[in-house]
């Protein structure tokens, strides 16, 4: 069935923003951003030794290859606020 839907400009903008947010979340899940311990230490303004210690203790999750995802960084920050 063909239907015509009329939206206000603001409603269309809101729908488009929600669609873009959803797309970005799916893209991030498919290809997560990965950071080295050095990159994370610079990003969080912490010493390399501190980030390495947190990674080794499991406080900061890493991949098998020792890289750190954006999601792991966010979890770490949310726990340590």
LUMPABA-216166 format. One record per atom (N, C-alpha, C): residue number from 1; residue in one letter; z, y, x; atom name. Coordinates in steps of 0.2 Angstrom, whole numbers. Atoms other than C-alpha are relative to their C-alpha. Example, Ala and Ser with C-alpha at 12.3 -4.5 7.8 and 13.67 -1.06 7.14 Angstrom:
% LUMPABA-216166
+-----+--------+-------+-------+-------+-------+
: num : residu :    c3 :    c2 :    c1 : atome :
+-----+--------+-------+-------+-------+-------+
:   1 :      a :     0 :    -6 :     4 :     N :
:   1 :      a :    39 :   -22 :    62 :    CA :
:   1 :      a :     0 :     6 :     4 :     C :
:   2 :      s :    -1 :    -6 :    -4 :     N :
:   2 :      s :    36 :    -5 :    68 :    CA :
:   2 :      s :     3 :     5 :    -4 :     C :
+-----+--------+-------+-------+-------+-------+
//
This chain:
% LUMPABA-216166
+-----+--------+-------+-------+-------+-------+
: num : residu :    c3 :    c2 :    c1 : atome :
+-----+--------+-------+-------+-------+-------+
:   1 :      x :     0 :    -6 :     4 :     N :
:   1 :      x :     0 :     0 :     0 :    CA :
:   1 :      x :     0 :     6 :     4 :     C :
:   2 :      x :     1 :    -6 :    -4 :     N :
:   2 :      x :    -5 :    17 :     7 :    CA :
:   2 :      x :     5 :     5 :    -3 :     C :
:   3 :      x :    -5 :    -5 :     3 :     N :
:   3 :      x :     9 :    30 :     5 :    CA :
:   3 :      x :    -1 :     6 :     5 :     C :
:   4 :      x :     0 :    -6 :    -4 :     N :
:   4 :      x :     9 :    48 :    11 :    CA :
:   4 :      x :     7 :     3 :     0 :     C :
:   5 :      x :    -7 :    -3 :    -1 :     N :
:   5 :      x :    26 :    55 :    18 :    CA :
:   5 :      x :    -1 :     7 :     2 :     C :
:   6 :      x :     1 :    -7 :    -2 :     N :
:   6 :      x :    28 :    73 :    19 :    CA :
:   6 :      x :     7 :     2 :     4 :     C :
:   7 :      x :    -6 :    -2 :    -3 :     N :
:   7 :      x :    41 :    79 :    32 :    CA :
:   7 :      x :     0 :     7 :     2 :     C :
:   8 :      x :    -1 :    -7 :    -3 :     N :
:   8 :      x :    48 :    95 :    38 :    CA :
:   8 :      x :    -1 :    -1 :     7 :     C :
:   9 :      x :     2 :     0 :    -7 :     N :
:   9 :      x :    44 :   100 :    56 :    CA :
:   9 :      x :     7 :    -3 :     3 :     C :
:  10 :      x :    -6 :     1 :    -4 :     N :
:  10 :      x :    63 :    98 :    61 :    CA :
:  10 :      x :     1 :    -8 :    -1 :     C :
:  11 :      x :    -1 :     7 :     1 :     N :
:  11 :      x :    63 :    80 :    53 :    CA :
:  11 :      x :    -4 :    -4 :     5 :     C :
:  12 :      x :     5 :     3 :    -5 :     N :
:  12 :      x :    48 :    75 :    63 :    CA :
:  12 :      x :     2 :     0 :     7 :     C :
:  13 :      x :    -2 :    -1 :    -7 :     N :
:  13 :      x :    55 :    82 :    79 :    CA :
:  13 :      x :     6 :    -5 :     1 :     C :
:  14 :      x :    -5 :     4 :    -1 :     N :
:  14 :      x :    71 :    72 :    76 :    CA :
:  14 :      x :    -2 :    -7 :     1 :     C :
:  15 :      x :     2 :     7 :    -1 :     N :
:  15 :      x :    62 :    56 :    73 :    CA :
:  15 :      x :    -4 :    -2 :     6 :     C :
:  16 :      x :     4 :     1 :    -6 :     N :
:  16 :      x :    51 :    58 :    88 :    CA :
:  16 :      x :     5 :     0 :     6 :     C :
:  17 :      x :    -5 :     0 :    -5 :     N :
:  17 :      x :    67 :    62 :    99 :    CA :
:  17 :      x :     3 :    -7 :     0 :     C :
:  18 :      x :    -3 :     6 :     0 :     N :
:  18 :      x :    75 :    46 :    93 :    CA :
:  18 :      x :    -4 :    -6 :     2 :     C :
:  19 :      x :     5 :     5 :    -2 :     N :
:  19 :      x :    59 :    36 :    96 :    CA :
:  19 :      x :     0 :     0 :     8 :     C :
:  20 :      x :     0 :    -1 :    -7 :     N :
:  20 :      x :    59 :    43 :   114 :    CA :
:  20 :      x :     6 :    -3 :     3 :     C :
:  21 :      x :    -6 :     2 :    -3 :     N :
:  21 :      x :    77 :    39 :   117 :    CA :
:  21 :      x :     0 :    -8 :     0 :     C :
:  22 :      x :     1 :     7 :     0 :     N :
:  22 :      x :    74 :    21 :   111 :    CA :
:  22 :      x :    -4 :    -3 :     5 :     C :
:  23 :      x :     5 :     2 :    -5 :     N :
:  23 :      x :    59 :    19 :   122 :    CA :
:  23 :      x :     3 :     0 :     7 :     C :
:  24 :      x :    -3 :     0 :    -6 :     N :
:  24 :      x :    68 :    25 :   137 :    CA :
:  24 :      x :     6 :    -5 :     1 :     C :
:  25 :      x :    -5 :     5 :    -1 :     N :
:  25 :      x :    83 :    13 :   134 :    CA :
:  25 :      x :    -3 :    -7 :     1 :     C :
:  26 :      x :     3 :     6 :    -1 :     N :
:  26 :      x :    71 :    -1 :   133 :    CA :
:  26 :      x :    -3 :    -1 :     6 :     C :
:  27 :      x :     3 :     0 :    -6 :     N :
:  27 :      x :    62 :     4 :   148 :    CA :
:  27 :      x :     5 :    -1 :     6 :     C :
:  28 :      x :    -5 :     1 :    -5 :     N :
:  28 :      x :    78 :     5 :   158 :    CA :
:  28 :      x :     3 :    -7 :     0 :     C :
:  29 :      x :    -2 :     7 :     0 :     N :
:  29 :      x :    83 :   -12 :   152 :    CA :
:  29 :      x :    -5 :    -5 :     4 :     C :
:  30 :      x :     5 :     4 :    -3 :     N :
:  30 :      x :    66 :   -19 :   158 :    CA :
:  30 :      x :     0 :     1 :     7 :     C :
:  31 :      x :     0 :    -2 :    -7 :     N :
:  31 :      x :    66 :   -10 :   175 :    CA :
:  31 :      x :     5 :     4 :     2 :     C :
:  32 :      x :    -6 :    -5 :    -2 :     N :
:  32 :      x :    83 :    -4 :   180 :    CA :
:  32 :      x :    -1 :     3 :     6 :     C :
:  33 :      x :     0 :    -4 :    -6 :     N :
:  33 :      x :    85 :     9 :   193 :    CA :
:  33 :      x :     5 :    -4 :     5 :     C :
:  34 :      x :    -4 :     3 :    -5 :     N :
:  34 :      x :    92 :     1 :   209 :    CA :
:  34 :      x :     2 :     5 :     6 :     C :
:  35 :      x :    -2 :    -4 :    -5 :     N :
:  35 :      x :   102 :    10 :   222 :    CA :
:  35 :      x :     3 :    -4 :     6 :     C :
:  36 :      x :    -4 :     3 :    -6 :     N :
:  36 :      x :   109 :     5 :   240 :    CA :
:  36 :      x :     7 :     3 :    -1 :     C :
:  37 :      x :    -7 :    -3 :    -1 :     N :
:  37 :      x :   127 :     8 :   244 :    CA :
:  37 :      x :     0 :     7 :     3 :     C :
:  38 :      x :     0 :    -7 :    -3 :     N :
:  38 :      x :   122 :    23 :   254 :    CA :
:  38 :      x :    -2 :     5 :    -5 :     C :
:  39 :      x :     3 :    -5 :     5 :     N :
:  39 :      x :   112 :    31 :   240 :    CA :
:  39 :      x :     6 :     1 :    -5 :     C :
:  40 :      x :    -5 :    -1 :     5 :     N :
:  40 :      x :   127 :    28 :   228 :    CA :
:  40 :      x :     6 :     4 :     3 :     C :
:  41 :      x :    -5 :    -4 :    -3 :     N :
:  41 :      x :   139 :    35 :   240 :    CA :
:  41 :      x :    -1 :     8 :     0 :     C :
:  42 :      x :     2 :    -7 :     0 :     N :
:  42 :      x :   129 :    51 :   241 :    CA :
:  42 :      x :     0 :     3 :    -7 :     C :
:  43 :      x :     1 :    -2 :     7 :     N :
:  43 :      x :   126 :    52 :   222 :    CA :
:  43 :      x :     7 :     1 :    -3 :     C :
:  44 :      x :    -7 :    -1 :     2 :     N :
:  44 :      x :   145 :    50 :   219 :    CA :
:  44 :      x :     4 :     4 :     4 :     C :
:  45 :      x :    -4 :    -4 :    -4 :     N :
:  45 :      x :   151 :    60 :   233 :    CA :
:  45 :      x :     6 :    -3 :     3 :     C :
:  46 :      x :    -5 :     4 :    -3 :     N :
:  46 :      x :   161 :    46 :   240 :    CA :
:  46 :      x :    -2 :    -2 :     7 :     C :
:  47 :      x :     2 :     2 :    -6 :     N :
:  47 :      x :   161 :    39 :   257 :    CA :
:  47 :      x :    -3 :    -7 :    -1 :     C :
:  48 :      x :     4 :     6 :    -1 :     N :
:  48 :      x :   150 :    24 :   262 :    CA :
:  48 :      x :     5 :    -6 :    -1 :     C :
:  49 :      x :    -5 :     5 :    -1 :     N :
:  49 :      x :   166 :    14 :   266 :    CA :
:  49 :      x :     3 :    -1 :    -7 :     C :
:  50 :      x :    -3 :     1 :     6 :     N :
:  50 :      x :   174 :    17 :   249 :    CA :
:  50 :      x :    -5 :    -4 :    -5 :     C :
:  51 :      x :     5 :     3 :     5 :     N :
:  51 :      x :   158 :    12 :   239 :    CA :
:  51 :      x :    -1 :    -7 :     2 :     C :
:  52 :      x :     1 :     7 :    -2 :     N :
:  52 :      x :   156 :    -4 :   250 :    CA :
:  52 :      x :     6 :    -4 :    -2 :     C :
:  53 :      x :    -6 :     3 :     2 :     N :
:  53 :      x :   174 :    -8 :   247 :    CA :
:  53 :      x :     0 :    -2 :    -7 :     C :
:  54 :      x :     0 :     1 :     7 :     N :
:  54 :      x :   172 :    -6 :   228 :    CA :
:  54 :      x :    -5 :    -6 :    -2 :     C :
:  55 :      x :     6 :     5 :     1 :     N :
:  55 :      x :   156 :   -17 :   229 :    CA :
:  55 :      x :     3 :    -7 :     2 :     C :
:  56 :      x :    -3 :     7 :    -3 :     N :
:  56 :      x :   165 :   -31 :   239 :    CA :
:  56 :      x :     5 :    -2 :    -5 :     C :
:  57 :      x :    -6 :     2 :     5 :     N :
:  57 :      x :   180 :   -31 :   227 :    CA :
:  57 :      x :    -2 :    -1 :    -7 :     C :
:  58 :      x :     3 :     1 :     7 :     N :
:  58 :      x :   169 :   -32 :   212 :    CA :
:  58 :      x :     2 :     6 :    -5 :     C :
:  59 :      x :    -1 :    -6 :     4 :     N :
:  59 :      x :   175 :   -15 :   205 :    CA :
:  59 :      x :    -7 :     4 :    -2 :     C :
:  60 :      x :     7 :    -3 :     1 :     N :
:  60 :      x :   157 :    -9 :   207 :    CA :
:  60 :      x :    -5 :    -6 :     0 :     C :
:  61 :      x :     4 :     6 :     1 :     N :
:  61 :      x :   145 :   -23 :   201 :    CA :
:  61 :      x :    -7 :     1 :     5 :     C :
:  62 :      x :     6 :     0 :    -4 :     N :
:  62 :      x :   130 :   -27 :   213 :    CA :
:  62 :      x :    -4 :    -5 :    -2 :     C :
:  63 :      x :     4 :     5 :     1 :     N :
:  63 :      x :   115 :   -37 :   212 :    CA :
:  63 :      x :     1 :    -5 :     5 :     C :
:  64 :      x :     0 :     5 :    -5 :     N :
:  64 :      x :   113 :   -53 :   222 :    CA :
:  64 :      x :    -2 :     3 :     7 :     C :
:  65 :      x :     2 :    -3 :    -6 :     N :
:  65 :      x :   104 :   -43 :   235 :    CA :
:  65 :      x :     4 :     6 :     3 :     C :
:  66 :      x :    -4 :    -5 :    -2 :     N :
:  66 :      x :   118 :   -30 :   236 :    CA :
:  66 :      x :    -2 :     7 :    -3 :     C :
:  67 :      x :     2 :    -7 :     3 :     N :
:  67 :      x :   109 :   -16 :   226 :    CA :
:  67 :      x :     5 :     1 :    -6 :     C :
:  68 :      x :    -4 :    -2 :     6 :     N :
:  68 :      x :   118 :    -7 :   212 :    CA :
:  68 :      x :    -4 :     4 :    -5 :     C :
:  69 :      x :     4 :    -3 :     6 :     N :
:  69 :      x :   110 :    -3 :   195 :    CA :
:  69 :      x :     4 :     6 :    -2 :     C :
:  70 :      x :    -2 :    -6 :     3 :     N :
:  70 :      x :   112 :    13 :   186 :    CA :
:  70 :      x :     6 :    -2 :    -5 :     C :
:  71 :      x :    -5 :     2 :     5 :     N :
:  71 :      x :   122 :     4 :   172 :    CA :
:  71 :      x :     6 :    -2 :     4 :     C :
:  72 :      x :    -6 :     2 :    -3 :     N :
:  72 :      x :   134 :    -3 :   185 :    CA :
:  72 :      x :     4 :     7 :     3 :     C :
:  73 :      x :    -3 :    -6 :    -1 :     N :
:  73 :      x :   137 :    15 :   191 :    CA :
:  73 :      x :     3 :     3 :    -5 :     C :
:  74 :      x :    -3 :    -3 :     6 :     N :
:  74 :      x :   140 :    21 :   174 :    CA :
:  74 :      x :     6 :    -3 :    -2 :     C :
:  75 :      x :    -6 :     4 :     1 :     N :
:  75 :      x :   152 :     7 :   171 :    CA :
:  75 :      x :     6 :     2 :     4 :     C :
:  76 :      x :    -5 :    -2 :    -5 :     N :
:  76 :      x :   161 :    11 :   187 :    CA :
:  76 :      x :     3 :     7 :    -2 :     C :
:  77 :      x :    -2 :    -7 :     2 :     N :
:  77 :      x :   162 :    30 :   182 :    CA :
:  77 :      x :     5 :     0 :    -6 :     C :
:  78 :      x :    -3 :     0 :     6 :     N :
:  78 :      x :   168 :    26 :   165 :    CA :
:  78 :      x :     7 :    -3 :     1 :     C :
:  79 :      x :    -6 :     3 :    -1 :     N :
:  79 :      x :   182 :    15 :   171 :    CA :
:  79 :      x :     5 :     4 :     4 :     C :
:  80 :      x :    -4 :    -4 :    -4 :     N :
:  80 :      x :   188 :    28 :   184 :    CA :
:  80 :      x :     1 :     7 :    -2 :     C :
:  81 :      x :    -1 :    -7 :     2 :     N :
:  81 :      x :   189 :    43 :   174 :    CA :
:  81 :      x :     7 :     2 :    -2 :     C :
+-----+--------+-------+-------+-------+-------+
//
